[in-house]
Amino acid sequence: MAVAKIVYASLTGNTEEIADIVAEALENEALDVEINECTQVDAEEFLDADICVVGTYTYDEGSLPDDIVDFYEDLKELDLSGKVYGVIGSGDTFYERFCSCVDDFDHVFSQTGATKGAESVKVDLAAEEEDIQRLEAFAKELAEKVK
Ligand SMILES: Cc1cc2nc3c(=O)[nH]c(=O)nc-3n(C[C@H](O)[C@H](O)[C@H](O)COP(=O)(O)O)c2cc1C
C-alpha cells in the first residue's frame, strides 16, 4: 500500500482542518496516511513516503510561520526523487501576499527532485464547501499519481 505523509503548521486550526480533509480523502483512495504537526516530526520522514504533503498558513508580510522554519530548512537538504508532492495552505485574502508560504514550499519541493502531483490549494481562512471539493480533488489527483 502506498504511503502518504502530511505535515502541517497551524496556529488557529484552519490549516489543521484542511490537512485533515486531505488525510481523509487520501485514506478513501486506499492509501496508508500519516498526519503530523510540523514540530513533532523530522523532514526525513518524507523519505519513507510515496506522497509528501505540506500544509502551512502564512504569517506577517508573507513570512513562514516560526514553527515550520526548521522543517522548511531541513526539507531543502533532502533528495525526494521519485516521490510525489503537493502543498496546501490557509491564508487571508486581506493580506497582499495571500498564502505565499504555499508557494515557498512548492519551490523547495521542486528542488528536492520530487514531482508535483497536483496544483497547490490555497484556502481563504476556514475551508468552505467549495474548498473541501478542491481539497478532495487535490487528494484524488495525488493518489492517481502513485497507482
Ligand atoms: C499577524 C498575522 C499576519 C498574517 N499575515 C498573512 C499574510 O501575509 N498572508 C496571508 O495569506 N495570511 C496572513 N495571515 C492570515 C493567516 O494565515 C490565516 O488566518 C490562516 O487561516 C491561519 O491559519 P491557521 O488557522 O492554520 O493558523 C496573517 C495572520 C496574522 C494573525
The ligand as an ORCA input file, in Angstrom:
! r2SCAN-3c Opt
* xyz 0 1
  C      -0.305     38.788     12.230
  C      -0.858     37.989     11.093
  C      -0.272     38.106      9.848
  C      -0.775     37.387      8.749
  N      -0.185     37.536      7.520
  C      -0.693     36.876      6.443
  C      -0.115     37.014      5.146
  O       0.867     37.739      4.925
  N      -0.681     36.326      4.112
  C      -1.777     35.507      4.288
  O      -2.252     34.919      3.317
  N      -2.348     35.353      5.527
  C      -1.838     36.003      6.595
  N      -2.400     35.852      7.834
  C      -3.632     35.032      7.958
  C      -3.404     33.592      8.401
  O      -2.544     32.908      7.527
  C      -4.791     32.924      8.408
  O      -5.532     33.451      9.496
  C      -4.742     31.409      8.482
  O      -6.065     30.904      8.312
  C      -4.186     30.896      9.784
  O      -4.112     29.502      9.700
  P      -4.229     28.556     10.978
  O      -5.665     28.670     11.498
  O      -3.908     27.213     10.486
  O      -3.253     29.071     11.998
  C      -1.912     36.552      8.927
  C      -2.473     36.420     10.206
  C      -1.969     37.131     11.271
  C      -2.618     36.971     12.625
*
